[in-house]
Amino acid sequence: MKRLAILSAPGSRGDLNPMVAIGAELRRRGFDVAISLAEPYAKIAEAEGLTPYCLIDQQKFDTMLSDAATWKLLRGMRRVIRGIASDFLTPHFELIQKLYRPGSTVLVSHPLDFGSRIFRDLEPSVPLVDVHLAPVMLRVPDAPARLTPWRFEPTANPHSFHLAYWLGDRLVLDPLLAPPINRIRRQQGLSPVHRIMNEWWLSPDRVLALYPEWYAPSTAGAIPQLRHTGFLCYDGTTPDGTEPMFDLPTDAPVVFTGGTANWHTRKFFRRAANVCSDLNLPGLLLANHPQCFPTGLPSIVRTQSYVPLGKLLPHCRAIVHHGGIGTTSQAIASGIPQLIRPMAFDQFDNAHRVSQLGCGRCLQSDRDLAKQLSRLLQDQMVADSVQRFAELLKRSAQEPEGVTPIRRSADEIEIVMTGRTGQV
């Protein structure tokens, strides 16, 4: 029986790109590949030969992203988790049941895919590989993630680390996740689980960290099944499945973006345009929605819809962005300074790690944009750091020869599948 990989990508473009890249590599190795995703991205998966299953329709997806609260620290987390629990969990679990090929299936799951984890308990022989795009959701006491913009970060203190996560599980996460998860488990004859994100959530088979160990180390024994495969830096196609066409800049602009899924950048873009005019810097505003762009922009600033950052950023002098892991990794790989203005999700942690590496700064307030951008562009230590880490990524992608992070990820999936099912 032909091998089948069932992937999940219940999020925005940054969630989708790495899963599509891994799926395309598995398909080249002879797998059938199914992927559950949001409807706007179906053609992107199809363009790579994957079979998409749209479990989040266009209306639900747009409704969530058009709500400004989605981009707030606590409200955004609640809305996303509540949406995943109500709209994605059961359909994805049922999709696995429908497609499952005994002895020939591997599940490759996004961090917010709890249906695959339930199925792994129901069918213990099926291999499950978790894919973590960023380190923020992994609970590693000796290398804690930054979850908030607060001066006192509860998880950063070793004395409050476990208490902070216990309170988060008890007061926020379990009330949102445990009822729908345990409802499916009861229907399948499984016992209930508690502290979902702490004691049950991670795959016992393999956890892939799609970032280098120098970006976020995993201390010995914390998560023994974790393997670092590196930044994938995969841009993919446009949302309509075509290859994006654009002219590479010749004036080394500063790029400004709030992320491909953000509908609420108009006010920030206006400030960015004014800063570019004041500093006499060419600027490039990136967004997928026309309403994001203010009118009456100065001639020194232009706009652009989605473009492959891997091709664009090497021709730019800096990027000011939200701190999503996809944009963060592309900026590191391109060797340009970053000014990160985090809003929610993994963004505070990525901003902190970029600052620690010396590759950029965190923008605490948009009012400080001009000052912080000027300092960033004049900082020789940052200039040296971004070049050093860009060279490090370039070398790691070539050693051993031809083994890219995408191939390493697929190798790990095949290793786990061979070990658990005997499928080669």
N, C-alpha and C positions, 0 to 999 in steps of 0.2 A: 504493500500500500504506500502511495506517495506521501512524503512527509508534509505536514501542515503546520504553519506558524500562525497563531491568532494573536494579533497585536491590538493594543488599545492606545488611543490618543485623544482623550476627552478634554481638549483645551484649545488654546489659540495656536497661531502659526509656530511660535517657539516650542510648543509641546509637540507639534506634528512633525516638524522637519527631521529631528533625530530618529523618530520611529519609522518614518518613510525611508530614510537612508538605510537603516538596519533591515527593514523589510525588503528593499530592493536588492541588498546584498544576499539575503537568504534566498530570494527568488533566483538569483544568478547561480546559487548552489543547488538548485533543483527543488526547492520548497514551493508548495502553493502557499500564498500569503493572503490572509484576510486581515483587515484593519477596521476597527470601529472608530468613528470620528464625528466631528461636526459637519453638517451638510456643506458649508461653504468650501470645504477643502477636499471634497470627493474627487474632483478632477486632478488634483495634485497627486493623489494616490494612484489613480488610474494611469496617469502619465508614466509612472514607474512600474506599471504592470501589476499593481496590487489590486485586490478586490475590496472596494470600500463598502462599509455598512454604515449608513447615516443614522446614528442613534440620537443625535441632537439636531433638530431641524433648524432651518435658517431663522425662523421667527424667534424661537427660544434663545438661540445664540445671540441674535441682535438685541433682544430685550435685555439680556444680562449685560452685554458690553455697552449698551447705550445708557445704562444706569451709572451715574457718577459714583455711587456708593461702592460699586465693584472695585474701585481703585483706592479705597480707604483701607487702613490697616486691619481693624477688627471686623468691620462690616463686610469688607470684601472677602475675607476668609470665610465668614459665616455664609455669605451668599453662594460662593463657589462650592463649598462643601455641601450645603443644603441642595443645591442644584444637581450636583453629582449623585448624591444619595437618592434624590427623587426621580431624576430623568435618565441617568446612565446605568446605575447599578443593576437593576433587574433586567433591562433589555440586553446588557452585555452578558450577564450570566446566562440568559436564555439563548443568546447567540452561540456561546461556547457549547451549550448542550446540543444545539442543532448541528453544529459543524464538527464536533469532536470525532476524531478517528482514533479508536483505542490503539495504544502502542505506537502511534505515528504522529502525535500532536505535541507541540510545545506552546506554552502560553508566555507571551512577552508583554509585561504589564507596565503601564504608566503608574506613578505613585498614587494617583487618585482612583485607580481601578481596584475595587474591592471584590468585584465579581470573580476575577481570576483566582484570588486567594481563597474564596469560598469553594470554588471548583477544585482547587488543589487539595482541600480537606476532604471533599466528597470522593475524589479519585486520586488517592495518594501516589499512584504510579505516574501521573502526568507531571512532567517537569515544568516548573514555573521560574521564570527569570524576571526579576524586577529591574526596571531601567530608571535610574535616578539621574535626571538632567543636571541637577544642582545639589549641593550638599545640605541645603537648609533643613530638610525633613528628617535627616538622619540624626539620631540622638547619640552623640559621641562625647562622653564627659570630658575627655582630655583635649578635645578640639571642638568646643561648642559652637553652634551656629548663632548668629545674631538675628533675632526674630523681630526686633522693634527698633525705633529710632531713639528710644529713651536712654538717658545718660546711665541709669542703672539697668543693665540687661540681666534679668533674673537667671537665665541659663548660663551666664558667663561665670557666675560665682560657684565654685565647687560645693559650697555649703547649701546653696539654694537650688542647685541644678535639678535634683530629683523631685524636690517639692514643687518647683515651678511646672514641671511637666505633669506631675500628679494632679495639680490644680487645673491645668489646662485640659487634661483628659476628663476629669470629673465634672468640670463646670461647662466646658464648651464642646469638646470633640465627641465624647461618648453620647451625650444627649442628641447630637445630630446624626451620628453614625450607627450606634448600637441598635436602635429599633429596626431600621430597614435591613441591616445585615443579619440580625438575629431572626427576623421574620423569614428570610430565605433559608437560613440554617434550620430553623424548626420545620419548615416545609420539606426539607431534604433529610430530616432525621438526624441532624447534627446538633450538638450541644451549643448553648449560647457562649459568646465570647465577650470579654470586657477589657477595658483599656486597649481599645482597638489599635491605636497608633503606637503602643508601647510593647505589648507582649505577643500580639498575634499577627500584625500587619505585614511584616517583612517575609519574603519567601525564604523557606529553609534551604532552598536549593542553590540559588545564586542571586546576588545583588550586583548589578553593574553600575559603577560610578563613571558617568560620561564626562570626566574631567581628570586632569593629572593629579597625582598624589601631592605635588608641591602646591597645588591650589587649595586642597582641603585634605589633609592627611587622615587616614583611618588608623587609629592606634591599635596596637596588637591586641587581638582578642575581643575588641568592642563589637565588631561585626565580622566574624571569621569567614563568612561566605561572600564577602565583598571583594570585587576586583576592579581596579582602576583601568579604564580603557582609553581615556583621554578625550579632549574636546573633538567633537565630530566636525564642527565648522561646515555644516551642510546647508546650502541656501535653497536648493530645490528649484521648482518652477513658480510661475505666478499662480494666483488662485484660479485662473481659468485653464491652467494646465499647459500654458505656452511658455516658451523661453522669454524672459523679460528682455526688452530692448531699451537701451538708454545710452547716452553719450557720457563717457568718462570725463570728469571735470579736469580742467587744466589749470585752475586757479587755487587748488588746495583749500577748499572751503572747510569751515567747521560744520559738522553735521549735527542736526538737532532732531531727535525723535522721541516719541512717548511709547513706542512699540506698535506693532502691526495691528493689534486689536483695540488700541486706545482711541476712543471717539472724542476725547475731552482735552485736546492740546491747544485749542485756539488761543486762549489767554497766554499760555506759556510761549507759544510761537510769536505772539505779538511782542512780548518782552525780548525774546531771542533776536527778532529782527531789529529792534531798537538798539540792542547791545552791539550787534554786528555793524550797524550804521555808525554808532558812536566810536567803536574801536577800529573802524575801517577794515573789517574782516569779511571776506565773502562767506555767505551762509547758505546752507542747503537744508530745507525743512522736509522731513520724510513723514508721510502718513498715508493711510489707505482710504481715508474718507475726506471728500472735498470740504466738508464743513469744518474740518480741523484747521484749515488755512485762513488766516485773517486777510482782509482785503487791503489794498493800498500799500503793498510791501515796497521797500526801497529797492532800487535796481541792483544793489549788491547782494540781495537775498532772492533765491528762487525756490521753487517747490518741486516735489517729485513723489509719485506713489511708490509702491514697493519695488525695491531693487535688491539684487544680491549683494549683501554687505561684504562678502569675501572679495568681490570684484571692485566695489566702490571704495572701501575704506583705505586701501593702500595709496589712494590718490588724494587723501584728505589729511588735514593737519591735526584734527582732534574730533571727538564726538561727545556730545552732551546727550545723555539718554537715561532711561528709567531704571536700568540695572537688571533687565532680564538676562538669563544666562546665555542665550544665543547671541545677543548683541555684545555682551561682555566678552565672550570667548572670541568672537570675530575681531573685536578691537584689539585684544591681546595678540592674536595671530597676525594682525595687520601692522602691529608696531606703532600704534598711535595713542596719545594720551586720552584718558577718559575723565569726564566730569559726570558723576552719577547722581541723579535726583530721585531716590527711591520713594515709592508710594505704598507698596503692599507686597505680599507674597514673599518670594525669595530675594527681593531687591535690596533689602537692608543688609542681608548677609553678603551678597555679591559686592555691594559697595564697600563694605568693611574689608573684604578679602582683597579687592583691587587696591585699596588704600594701603593695606599691610604689605602688599607686594611692591609698592612704590610706583604702580602703573597709572595712578590717577588720584582723584579726590572725590569726596562726597559733598554734594551741594545741599546744605541744610535748609536753605531758604532761597526761593527764586529771586528775592531782592538782592542777593549777593552774586548773581550770575556774572555780571561784568567783572567784578573784582576777582572772583574765583577763576574765571576763564583766563583772565590776564595772567594771574599767577601760575596757572597750569601751563600755559604756553611758554612761559619764561623759566620754568623749573628744569634745570639741566639734569637733576637727579631723576626726575620722571622720564625725561627724554632717554637717559641711559638705561633705565629699567625696562621701558617698553621695548627697546631694541634687544635687550638681553633675553627677555621672555619670548619675544617673537622668534628669535634664533633657536631658542630651546624647543619651542613647538615644532619648528621646521625640522630640526634634527631628529626629534622623537618620532615624527611621522615617517622617517626614512630608515629607522633602525628597529628591528632588522629590515632589510631592503624590501619595500613594497607592502609592509604590514601597517596599514593605516588604522586609526582608531575605529573606523567602521568595520574593517575586517577583524580587528581584535574582538569587537563586540559580537560579531557573528561567530567567531571561533568559540567564544565562551558559551554561546547558546548551543552550538553543536556538541561541545564537550559535555554539558549538562544533559542534553537529550540522549547522547550515546550512553552515558553512565546510568540513566534511569530507565530507558526503554530498549536499549540495544540497537536502536536505529543509527545507522552510519550515513 
